[in-house]
Amino acid sequence: MDFFIGAALIISPAQTFPIFAAVGTLKGIQKLLTIHRSRRSKTFSNVHSVHNSSPTAVEKIPSVTLEWSNVTCILSKQGSETKTILNNIQGRALPGRLTAIMGPSGGGKTSLLNALAGQFPQSRHIDLTGTVLVNGLPRSASHHRQAYVEQEDAFYSMLTAEETLQMATQLRLPASISSPERSAYVSTLVSKLGLSKVMDTRVGSKKARGLSGGEKKRLSIGCELIGSPSLLFMDEPTTGLDAFAAQKVVCTLKDLAASGHTVLASIHQPRSSIFTLFDDLVLLSEGELLYCGEACEAAQYFSSLGRTCPAGYSPADFLADLIAVDYSSPESEAASKETIARLVAAWKSRSEAVSLLPGQKAGGWISAPLDSSAENAGISSGLNGTRVGWLTQLRLLALRSWRQVIRDKPTNMARVIANVTSALIFGSIFFRMKKYQSSIQDRLGLLQVAAINTAMSSLVKTLSAFPRERVIVARERAKDSYSTAPYLTAKLAAELPIGAIFPLLFGLLTYPLCGLHPKPGRLLKYLGILTLESFTSSALGLAVGAMATSTEAASAIGPAVMVIWIVFGGYYVNQDNVPRLLRWLPSASLIKQGFQALCINEFPGLEFQPDVSGRGMTDGHQVLTWLSFDNTSVADCVLKQIRILAFYYWATFCILKAGRDSYQPMRPSVVQL
Ligand SMILES: Nc1ncnc2c1ncn2[C@@H]1O[C@H](COP(=O)(O)OP(=O)(O)OP(=O)(O)O)[C@@H](O)[C@H]1O
């Protein structure tokens, strides 16, 4: 609704634009640094030690036990057909332990992790049921802190690892925490994550190398730890990493578990050195549960079912092979599915039998009964407190945007080259235009291509960068790090000065080369019109980027919209000939406002020679009349352009504000834990 009101305020009724609706304290932080050994944990012989030298930092993190039962997820397909993504899954994850959800691709690992984290993407085709308890309470009634590290890392590529952590700390820790305390917090995180050596390294991107995949993953974990979560979910933390990096990431998770966090990670096919780091294991295949219990007991359990791990064979490989469907031939597919069905049935009957025993809740868990919870009662947050104020958010976010844009030398250089090249090409095509009748067309052509070139170049730049940034912003906003208004304001304030350089460069070269109106005041207006048009086009890119689901989608939608604005740009169709129904389109066209302003700036005062027959337009005003641009001024066009610009900013704001991810609620299952 905000969107419509805002749009109505921005756009005058006369223009009748249709509105495109789319339209704590330090103590709590230190809890993070706790070295907590679960009473139930075995000796972590191969656990890397938690590098924590500060005596004040050793404090206990609130323990969280996660239990789940009857978690079922059914996807309704076309007609009455359904697909069971998860079938009646039970289990638990304990504080101080690293629980791995393992299974073949498509086995349901991510779906289970999402369901347990309460972050299953909302869909009307999904029916999610089950019970998830945190320390014996429904998730909504528990005041625990949790974090979810997604499979895809998303960072500002031009910031260093240290700046990324500092920024996250400054935005997310309560305002009451002093600067030295924040710095101390960051250094502890850094040593804990083993990132000390790369703190000055930029995060990097595909086009500019920076941190390695493993370092990025550990940085992602670091950013999530700032919320001091007791419960940490990780989706496929080792995917895409080499063996060494994967090992280091899992060691980090193991350290975190050892310091009191409850860590749940989905892992596709771990190698044996990683497998030995798991405390507990949930095995899934085809959405069915095959095992849930201590990782080191798994091989023995399957051996009791007649599936013995061959001597010298890694248990990780053995389990991965055992629960995978072999699609190499119809016979092997049927055989492997049959094996899985038998293992599922065996686990089911075991859990039914075990759940009848006293003290057992999460069906069939292989280990001693859980000694839970008196210590967990009354979990409190160490991070209570107001986050930093609007002005601090604005300053921090502007600094981040500024660093991102100013340090992105390859992009800036490419933009300079592109603008200089096109200015030189246009300059040579329209070199020192004369005052013949034919040069009227040349002048109009130049002004039109100048308007189009300026708009396209800033649109393309925004469309290529903003959808990726939006992912980071969506994640940060989901953690309530800041509000949309300071984010957008800071972004614009930081980026506009750099963004102005390129149209100015283009304008400064084309104006003298093409021999446009000789009055110096006209040059200044020419530069101003191009710069404003460039900002408006960039704002269109922001609105499209905020709305589109991916960079690819944004890159398809943006130019398509721009083509419409070009057609109604004043050069191809005379606005008096536009059908009544579409008459609002030229007013909404940023190209039209730019082109019209450029023409009104250029033609008055110019005199042209008549053609050989003594006819033609000899006065610049006649050209404006011919274009139907005669009853308006540069100021009018600039005002309309500012309205269009404000509309796109407003649309971007509303889309970003409304665009929080929504999750599928879990309906309670009939059978309780
Ligand atoms: N919202 C959804 N709509 C349609 N199918 C879905 C949805 N969510 C999950 N699935 C399907 O459920 C199955 C399990 O998916 P999930 O992503 O949980 O598997 P996974 O074990 O994490 O696989 P991978 O290791 O390949 O990521 C897959 O076949 C997937 O296509």
The ligand as a MOL file (V3000), in Angstrom:
LIG
                    3D

  0  0  0     0  0            999 V3000
M  V30 BEGIN CTAB
M  V30 COUNTS 31 33 0 0 0
M  V30 BEGIN ATOM
M  V30 1 N 10.0500 -26.7820 -2.8500 0
M  V30 2 C 10.2920 -27.8920 -3.5450 0
M  V30 3 N 9.6330 -28.1260 -4.6800 0
M  V30 4 C 9.8640 -29.2320 -5.4150 0
M  V30 5 N 10.7360 -30.1990 -5.0700 0
M  V30 6 C 11.4230 -30.0300 -3.9510 0
M  V30 7 C 11.2500 -28.8680 -3.1220 0
M  V30 8 N 12.0800 -28.9690 -2.0790 0
M  V30 9 C 12.7450 -30.1400 -2.2310 0
M  V30 10 N 12.3600 -30.7740 -3.3520 0
M  V30 11 C 12.8230 -32.0700 -3.8450 0
M  V30 12 O 13.0260 -32.8890 -2.7090 0
M  V30 13 C 14.1650 -33.6970 -2.8780 0
M  V30 14 C 15.1410 -33.4690 -1.7400 0
M  V30 15 O 15.7230 -32.1870 -1.9320 0
M  V30 16 P 16.8940 -31.6490 -1.0060 0
M  V30 17 O 17.3630 -30.3810 -1.5690 0
M  V30 18 O 16.4310 -31.6510 0.3990 0
M  V30 19 O 17.9830 -32.7970 -1.2230 0
M  V30 20 P 19.4940 -32.8210 -0.7610 0
M  V30 21 O 19.6880 -34.1330 -0.0870 0
M  V30 22 O 19.8380 -31.6080 0.0270 0
M  V30 23 O 20.2190 -32.8310 -2.1650 0
M  V30 24 P 21.6120 -32.1550 -2.5990 0
M  V30 25 O 22.6900 -32.8670 -1.8430 0
M  V30 26 O 21.6660 -32.4600 -4.0550 0
M  V30 27 O 21.5050 -30.7000 -2.2870 0
M  V30 28 C 14.7420 -33.3880 -4.2240 0
M  V30 29 O 14.2830 -34.3390 -5.1290 0
M  V30 30 C 14.1770 -32.0090 -4.5240 0
M  V30 31 O 14.0220 -31.8200 -5.8940 0
M  V30 END ATOM
M  V30 BEGIN BOND
M  V30 1 1 1 2
M  V30 2 1 2 3
M  V30 3 2 2 7
M  V30 4 2 3 4
M  V30 5 1 4 5
M  V30 6 2 5 6
M  V30 7 1 6 7
M  V30 8 1 6 10
M  V30 9 1 7 8
M  V30 10 2 8 9
M  V30 11 1 9 10
M  V30 12 1 10 11
M  V30 13 1 11 12
M  V30 14 1 11 30
M  V30 15 1 12 13
M  V30 16 1 13 14
M  V30 17 1 13 28
M  V30 18 1 14 15
M  V30 19 1 15 16
M  V30 20 2 16 17
M  V30 21 1 16 18
M  V30 22 1 16 19
M  V30 23 1 19 20
M  V30 24 2 20 21
M  V30 25 1 20 22
M  V30 26 1 20 23
M  V30 27 1 23 24
M  V30 28 2 24 25
M  V30 29 1 24 26
M  V30 30 1 24 27
M  V30 31 1 28 29
M  V30 32 1 28 30
M  V30 33 1 30 31
M  V30 END BOND
M  V30 END CTAB
M  END
